[in-house]
Amino acid sequence: MVEDVIERLETWGRLLSDLPPVDCRRWTPLRKSRVVRAVRSGALVPRAAAERYGISKEELRDWLLRDQLAGTAALRVTRRIIPRVHEDRSAVHGRPDAIGAERSASES
């Protein structure tokens, strides 16, 4: 019984010493996984983790879920590019639609 408590405290100590710095701004998958492991083990309470690192509870919940479903690799974030939709292609390219101009020239 006492040995189990000592072992748990030693594990928590290792997990807490592996945590990223409090002022961490660049979140790599490894850093996220260290926070996730500390939360899952009980060494760090979710609310304390969110406050410590200035992240939302929802973001931490997302890390926990992604890690659970697919491991550390799932904690990698890729930038999403949202294409802009323009009705007038000339607004995108700064010139009339070249393809449309070629079509109308070949049709005449």
Secondary structure, DSSP 8 states (H G I E B T S, - for coil): -HHHHHHHHHHHHHHHHTS--TT-----HHHHHHHHHHHHHTSS-HHHHHHHHT--HHHHHHHHHHHHHH-GGGG-----------S-HHHHHSS--HHHHHHHHHH-
